């Protein structure tokens, strides 16, 4: 299962992912770490599409071997989300603007998501969400 935790920079994606990963006992990939490994800091439309493809490749590899995987990244457009093709989308809708104006301008709210997080969750709430995801 591929889980996408998406939202604007500063919305709590990584915080949420680190806690959810513990409850799901699964693989987890953070976009900044993946970009660092690829040495690719291109945030143009093309760079973001390439990052979505990179994250998809990693997630598909984990899924191929039956592992659940969380990927947390902005995934700002419908096209990047479609390209990534997650099984579950968790939208971190906790802020209306991030710290990068170019990302704010390009960010498209998702048409489809499984969970919309509009406030910061407690660890107990994250654990409860993990239990719901486990039965999907």
VEXGU-899981 format. One line per field, with one value per residue: residue number from 1; residue in three letters; z, y, x of N, C-alpha, C in turn. Coordinates in steps of 0.1 Angstrom, whole numbers. Layout:
num <- [NUM ...]
residu <- [ALA ...]
n.pz <- [Z ...]
n.py <- [Y ...]
n.px <- [X ...]
ca.pz <- [Z ...]
ca.py <- [Y ...]
ca.px <- [X ...]
c.pz <- [Z ...]
c.py <- [Y ...]
c.px <- [X ...]
END
This chain:
num <- [1 2 3 4 5 6 7 8 9 10 11 12 13 14 15 16 17 18 19 20 21 22 23 24 25 26 27 28 29 30 31 32 33 34 35 36 37 38 39 40 41 42 43 44 45 46 47 48 49 50 51 52 53 54 55 56 57 58 59 60 61 62 63 64 65 66 67 68 69 70 71 72 73 74 75 76 77 78 79 80 81 82 83 84 85 86 87 88 89 90 91 92 93 94 95 96 97 98 99 100 101 102 103 104 105 106 107 108 109 110 111 112 113 114 115 116 117 118 119 120 121 122 123 124 125 126 127 128 129 130 131 132 133 134 135 136]
residu <- [UNK UNK UNK UNK UNK UNK UNK UNK UNK UNK UNK UNK UNK UNK UNK UNK UNK UNK UNK UNK UNK UNK UNK UNK UNK UNK UNK UNK UNK UNK UNK UNK UNK UNK UNK UNK UNK UNK UNK UNK UNK UNK UNK UNK UNK UNK UNK UNK UNK UNK UNK UNK UNK UNK UNK UNK UNK UNK UNK UNK UNK UNK UNK UNK UNK UNK UNK UNK UNK UNK UNK UNK UNK UNK UNK UNK UNK UNK UNK UNK UNK UNK UNK UNK UNK UNK UNK UNK UNK UNK UNK UNK UNK UNK UNK UNK UNK UNK UNK UNK UNK UNK UNK UNK UNK UNK UNK UNK UNK UNK UNK UNK UNK UNK UNK UNK UNK UNK UNK UNK UNK UNK UNK UNK UNK UNK UNK UNK UNK UNK UNK UNK UNK UNK UNK UNK]
n.pz <- [0 -9 7 6 21 19 13 19 23 57 68 84 75 77 105 111 95 107 131 123 109 129 140 119 113 90 58 52 34 31 13 12 20 0 -22 -14 -15 -43 -51 -62 -65 -78 -82 -102 -124 -139 -124 -101 -111 -118 -92 -81 -97 -90 -63 -66 -79 -58 -39 -53 -55 -28 -23 -41 -28 -9 12 32 25 34 19 23 9 -8 -33 -53 -74 -94 -114 -104 -83 -96 -111 -91 -80 -54 -30 -7 3 24 33 44 56 71 71 52 36 26 32 9 -19 -46 -45 -32 -52 -72 -60 -59 -45 -35 -54 -47 -17 11 38 55 71 93 115 139 150 179 194 200 184 159 161 162 136 122 128 114 88 85 82 56]
n.py <- [-12 22 52 85 114 146 181 217 232 232 223 202 176 159 156 143 120 107 99 83 63 48 35 20 5 5 13 45 75 106 136 156 143 124 141 152 129 125 147 169 198 211 230 237 232 210 199 192 173 154 147 136 113 101 96 79 56 47 41 22 1 -7 -15 -36 -57 -62 -44 -18 16 49 81 113 143 175 174 190 194 183 166 157 142 123 110 99 81 72 48 56 89 114 145 172 198 221 246 277 290 284 287 293 312 305 278 281 294 274 253 230 223 190 170 146 127 107 112 142 164 189 202 200 168 147 123 100 103 101 74 61 68 53 27 26 28 4 -15 -11]
n.px <- [8 6 10 3 13 5 8 11 44 55 31 30 36 59 62 37 41 63 52 30 42 54 32 22 43 60 77 92 95 109 105 125 148 150 154 178 195 194 205 190 176 157 129 111 83 89 109 95 77 95 104 81 79 102 97 75 88 104 84 69 87 90 63 60 72 54 53 40 41 50 50 61 55 52 38 23 5 -24 -15 10 1 -15 5 21 3 -11 -24 -37 -45 -34 -42 -27 -41 -35 -26 -29 -12 21 57 69 65 63 55 31 16 15 2 -24 -54 -64 -86 -95 -92 -83 -82 -85 -66 -71 -61 -35 -28 -30 -7 -22 -45 -33 -24 -49 -59 -40 -48 -72 -63 -48 -68 -77]
ca.pz <- [0 -10 14 3 30 11 18 18 33 70 72 94 68 83 119 110 89 116 141 117 105 140 142 108 111 75 52 51 27 31 0 13 21 -13 -30 -10 -21 -57 -53 -72 -58 -89 -78 -113 -127 -144 -112 -92 -118 -117 -78 -80 -104 -81 -51 -71 -81 -45 -32 -60 -51 -15 -25 -49 -19 1 23 32 25 35 13 26 1 -12 -43 -54 -85 -97 -122 -96 -75 -105 -114 -79 -79 -41 -26 3 4 37 30 56 53 84 68 39 28 31 33 -5 -27 -59 -42 -29 -65 -80 -52 -62 -35 -41 -57 -40 -6 20 51 54 85 94 127 143 157 191 190 201 172 148 163 157 121 117 129 103 75 85 77 42]
ca.py <- [0 35 62 99 125 158 194 228 232 237 219 191 163 151 153 133 108 100 92 73 52 39 27 11 -4 5 21 59 83 120 142 164 133 118 151 152 117 126 161 175 208 218 232 241 223 198 193 186 161 144 143 127 101 94 90 67 45 41 35 10 -9 -12 -21 -48 -67 -63 -35 -5 27 63 91 126 154 185 168 202 195 171 158 150 132 112 103 91 71 66 41 64 102 121 158 180 211 228 260 282 294 279 297 295 318 297 266 285 297 262 242 227 214 177 167 133 124 98 118 156 168 203 206 191 156 142 110 91 104 95 60 57 68 42 15 27 25 -10 -24 -8]
ca.px <- [0 13 3 9 10 8 3 21 56 52 18 31 37 69 58 27 46 72 44 22 51 56 20 20 55 62 87 88 104 107 109 137 158 151 160 192 202 194 211 181 169 149 115 103 72 96 116 85 72 106 104 69 83 113 90 67 97 107 72 65 97 85 50 63 76 44 54 33 51 45 59 56 60 42 29 15 -5 -32 -6 20 -6 -19 17 25 -7 -12 -36 -43 -40 -37 -40 -24 -47 -35 -22 -34 0 34 67 75 55 62 47 17 9 12 -5 -38 -61 -67 -100 -97 -83 -90 -82 -81 -62 -72 -55 -25 -33 -22 -2 -33 -53 -25 -25 -63 -59 -32 -56 -82 -55 -44 -79 -80]
c.pz <- [0 -3 11 14 23 17 16 27 46 75 82 88 75 97 119 105 99 127 135 113 117 143 131 106 96 71 52 44 27 19 1 14 7 -23 -27 -16 -36 -61 -64 -64 -67 -85 -90 -115 -131 -132 -103 -98 -117 -102 -76 -86 -95 -69 -54 -73 -68 -38 -39 -57 -38 -16 -32 -39 -7 13 21 32 26 27 16 17 -4 -22 -47 -64 -87 -105 -114 -87 -83 -108 -103 -77 -65 -39 -15 3 17 33 42 52 65 83 54 30 34 30 19 -14 -40 -56 -39 -42 -72 -73 -56 -52 -42 -43 -49 -29 3 34 49 69 85 106 131 153 169 186 191 189 160 149 158 142 115 118 118 90 74 80 63 33]
c.py <- [12 46 76 108 138 170 205 226 238 232 207 177 154 147 142 120 100 93 81 61 42 30 17 2 -6 13 35 67 97 127 149 154 127 128 152 141 119 139 168 185 217 219 237 230 209 191 186 173 150 138 133 114 93 88 78 55 39 34 22 -2 -15 -20 -35 -60 -68 -54 -23 6 41 72 105 137 163 180 179 202 182 161 150 139 120 104 94 79 64 58 49 78 109 136 167 195 219 242 264 287 289 290 300 299 310 284 270 288 284 252 242 218 201 176 154 131 114 104 133 160 183 210 196 180 153 128 99 91 99 80 54 57 56 29 15 23 11 -19 -21 -20]
c.px <- [9 5 11 4 14 2 14 33 52 38 18 33 47 66 47 32 55 64 35 30 53 44 18 32 59 74 82 99 100 112 122 149 161 158 175 200 204 202 203 173 161 134 106 92 79 103 106 79 83 106 92 72 93 106 82 76 100 96 68 74 93 72 51 66 66 44 45 44 44 55 53 63 49 32 19 4 -13 -23 4 13 -10 -6 21 16 -8 -25 -44 -37 -44 -33 -38 -28 -47 -31 -27 -23 12 44 74 64 52 53 33 9 6 4 -20 -44 -65 -82 -104 -87 -91 -91 -77 -79 -62 -67 -44 -30 -24 -17 -13 -42 -46 -25 -39 -64 -51 -40 -66 -75 -52 -55 -83 -76]
END
